[in-house]
Amino acid sequence: MVPEEAELIRRIYSLFMSGRTSTYIAKLLTEEGIPAPRGGQKWQSSTIESILTNEKYKGCALLQKCFTVDFLTKKRKVNEGEVPQYFVENSHEAIISPEEWQAVQYEVARRKTLGKRYSGTSIFAAKIVCADCGAFYGAKVWHSNSKYKKTVWRCNAKFDGEKHCDTPTLDEEEIKARFLSVFNGLLDQKEETIENLRFVQDTLTDCTEIDKKIEELQSELEVVAELTRRCIEENSTTAIDQDTYFKKYNGYVARFERATAKLDELQAEREKRMVKADRIGAIMFRIMELGNELTEFDTTLWLTAIEKVTAHPDRMLTFHFYSGMQIDVFPQEGTRKYHSGSHPEPGIWPRSHRW
């Protein structure tokens, strides 16, 4: 890949990490006249999504994503498990670091669950929740026509209905300062933090009970499928009362559907646990990489570690980690100014944390 293309890929990832949507990025690149892949003039959101989820940009390759169905017609098909796939790590130089690439995958998945509720304006979008009503915080512009123009975050439903929410308006610097405080508190007790995270990860990856239930359900499906086959065969070769046949047949179908639904539920739960464990591993790796303090806001860490932040009426913020840990952080009474550095001064500190 030529340097210009690599720089464009980095820019696309950076825009997404800053909170922008695939649609916004595609529109921006089109307006700037940047040629789309294969020489097209218009960028599509699907193209951006493909770039954001392509493992080759982190230096890996997934072989046999597609395969040739007919060698005479050269017809190809997306591989949906018909033939083996091979994942090759470090097959070439990475454009995006593995940590950043993985953070993007987590964010892609998160936004899919939010659907239209995601505004796509900032990394804080759909991350901060009002403790009073449960609505998301949204970006608001103060003094839009003056030199004092400022973007702040406030409950989107603050003035809906007769009773207004008492939760505070927050500026981005305050949110970032609290985030730094949270992580510097964790870095102060790095060994304990990593030990706790590792315990949670080990608990999540222990799927002994789930795997046992999955195996039982798979056996159940095989049994019911065979019973259904015999039922159909018996009906085709023997004179049977049709009301009796359909009652028996429908019973097997209902039994099969119940087992399938339960199996799907357990497999989804297992996958959810594995994804969560993988995310915790990424958090641990990042914490181990860091020194004794975090001196500036880390977007990758924010997206990887923080599931949401709850804003309370007393200005306390509760940081909810994907690991399940929660940390309450509040400003010293009467203090609203923060100095530069990793620890805002004076007086922002973690009040408590729960695993």
N, C-alpha and C positions, 0 to 999 in steps of 0.2 A: 504494500500500500504506500502511495506517495505521501510525503509529509503534509500536503494540503488536505488530503482526504482524512488523514489521521487527526488533524487539527479539527476538522469539521465533526468527526465522530466524538471527540472530546467535548466540543461545544454542545452537541446534542445531549450528551449525558449530563453536562453541567446545567443546561437549561432545565432538564427534567428534575435534577436534584434540587434546583432552586424553587421547585413547585409548579413549573409549567406543565401543561398537558401536551400530549402528542399532537392534538389538533392545533394548538397554539404554535408549537414548534414548526409544524408543517407549513402553516400559513406564513410564519415569519421568514422561513427560508425561501418560500416561493416569492414573497414580496421583495426580498433582497436579490432576486434573480440568480440564486445559486442553483446550478444544474442538478436535477434529481438523478438518481441512479438510472443507468441505461439511457442517459441523454434526455430524459424528459424535462419539461419546463415547470411542471407542477408537482409539488411534494404531497404525498398522501399520508394521513395519520397512520395508516397500516404500515407504511414504509418505516416511519419513525419507531413504531412499536416493534417491528422486526429487528431494527438496529439495536434497540434497547434490550432485547432479550437474546441476542445472538452471542453465544459463548465464545466465538472466535476473537471477539474484541478483548477478552481477558487472557488470550494466549492459548486457548484450548480449541479442540476440534471434535465435533460429533460426526462420525462417519456413517454413511448410509441413511441419511435423513429421508432420502427418496431411493427408489430402486426401479429397474427396468422390468416392466411386466411382460412386454412382447419385444424381443430383439429384432423382429422383422419390421414392425411398425415404429420401433423406438419409443413406444408409449411408456411413460414413467408415472409412478404413483407415490404419494406420501407414505412413508413407512409407518404403519400403525401396529407394528409388532410381528408382521409377516416374516421379516428376515432380521438377523441380529444387527444391533447397532454397536458402535465402538466409540468410547469417549477417550480422547487422547489429551492428556494434560501437558502444558508447556510445549506444545507442538510448534509454536512460533512466538515472536516477540509480542507482548501485550501492549495494547493502546490504552486500555482502562485497567486499573489495578483490580485484582480479584476481590478485594474488600469493597471497593466502590461498586463494582459490577453486581456483587451480591446484594448490597444495600439497595440498588436500583430494582432488583428482582422482588425484594420485600415490599418496596414502595409500589411497584406495579400491581402486586397482589392486593395490597391494602386499598388502593384506589378502585380496583374492580369491585371490592365488597361495598364501597361507599356509593358507587354509581354516580348519579347526577348530584349527589350531595357534595361532591368534591368540586370546589370552585376553580382550582388550578391557578391561584395567584401567588402562592407562597408555600414554603415548607411548613408553615404554621397552619395552613388551611386544613380543616377537619381534624385537627390534633388537640385543640384546646376546648374543653367542655365546661359549660356553666354548671356549678354545683347546685344552683337554685332550681333550674328548669330542665337541665340536661341537653340544651341546645348547644350547637357548636359556636365558638367565637368566630367572628368574621372581621375582615380588615375594613377600617373606616378612615377617611382622610379628614384631618382637622386643618383649618385655615388654608384651604386648597388654593386660594388666590393671593396668598401673601408669602413673604419670605419665611414665615413660621410654619409652612406646610409640613405636616407630619402624619405618618401612617400609624394608627393605633389599632388594637384588637379589643372587641367588645362583644358581649353575648348578642347573637343575631335576633333573639327574641326578647331582648331586655325591655322593650316598651310595648310588647304585645299584651293585650288584655288590660284589666284594671290594675292588677298588682305587678309592679315592675321588679325585675330582678335586682338584688343588692350587690351582685358581684361586680368587681372593679373593671375599669378600662385599663388595659396594659399596653405599654409600648414595647417594640421588639427588643430594644436594648435591655429592658428589664427581664424579659423572658430569657434572653441569652445569658444574662448575668446569673439568673437563678439556675439555669442549666449548668453553667460552669461551677457554681457552688455545689450542686449535687454531685457532679463527677469528681471534683476535688476532694469532697468528703469521702467518696469511695476510694480514691487514690491514697488518702491518708491511712486507710486500712486495706491496702491492696490484697494482701495475702488472704485475709478473712473474706473479702469480697469474692475473690476467685474461687476459694474453697466452697462458699455458699452457692455460687453459680454452677460449679461443677457438680455439687450434690443435686441441684435441681435438674441439670442436664442428665445425670445418671438415672434419676427417677423417671424422667420422660422417656428415655430410651429403653427402659425395662418394660417391654411389651409382652412379657410371658403370658399374662392372663388374657390379654387381647388376642394374641396369636393362638392360644388354646381355643378360644371361642370361635375365632375365624375358621380354624381347622374343623371344628365340630359342625359349623354351618355349611362348609363346603361338602362335608360328608353327607349332611342332611339333604343338600341339593342333589347330589348324585343319587341318593336313595329315592327321593321323590321323582326325579326325572325317569328313573327306571320303572317305578310304580306306574307313572303316567303312560310310559311306552307300552307296558303290559296291558294296561286298561284299554288303550286304543286298539291294540292287537286283538285282545279278547273280544271287543265289540265288533271287529271286522270279520272274525272267524266263527263267532258263536251268536246264536239268537238270544239277545238280552233285552229285557225291558228298558226302553230308552230313558224313561224317567230315572230309573235306578242308575243307568250308565252315566247320565249327565250329572246326577248328584255326586257320584263317586269321582267323576272327572273334574268337576268344578271344585270339589274338596281338595284334590291334589294341586290344582292350579293355585288356589288360595294359599295352601300350605307353602308352595314354592315361592309365591310372591312375598309372603311374610318373611321367609328365610332370606330371600334376596335383599329385601329392604333392610333387614337387620345386618346382613353382611356388608352392604354398602355403607351403613352407618358406622360399623366397626372399622372398616378400611379407611373411611374418611377421618375417623378419630385417630387412627394410627398415623396416618399421613400428617395430620395436624400436629401431633406430638413430635414427629420427626422434624418437621419444619421449624417448630419452636425450639427444639434442641439444637438444631443447626444454627439458628439465630443466636442462641445463648453462647454457642461456641464462637461465633463471630464477635460477640461482645467481649468475651474473655480474652480473645486474641488481641483485640484492640486495647483493652485495659493493660495487658501485659506489655504491649508495645510502648505505651505512654510512660513518661517519666513520673515524677512525683506530683506534677500539677499540669492541668490543662490551661493554657494561657489564652486560647481564642476559641470561639465557637466552632464546633466540628459538625458539619452537615451530615457526613456519613454516619457518625456516631449517633446523632439525633434521630436519623431515619431508622437505623438498625436497632437501637436500644429502647427508644421511648414509644410506647403504644399510644399514650394520650397524657394530657395534663389537665387536671381539674382545678378550676379557679374558684376560690371560696370568697364569701363576702368580706372576711377580715384580711384579704389580700394574700392569704396563704395559698400556695400552689402545691398540689400533690402530683408528683411525677410517677406515672404508672409504667413500669418496665415490662417488656415482653416476657421477662423471666418470671413475672408475678410479684416482684418486689415493688414496694411503694415507698416513696420518700416525700415527706412534707417539708416544704421550705417556706419561710415567711420573712419579711423585712423587719428590721428593728423599728419599733413604734416611732412614727414621726420622721423616719428617714426615707427619702425618695431619691437621693443622689448616689451615684456609684462612681468610684474612681477607676482608672484603667488598671489592668492587671488581672490575674486569674481569680483573685478573691475580691469581689465588690466590697467597697468600704463606704460607710461603716455598716456592719451588722447584718449580713445575710448569711444564714447558716441552716443546715438541715435540722429540723426539729426532731424527727424520728424516722426510722425506717422499719418496714415490715416485710418479711419474706413469705 
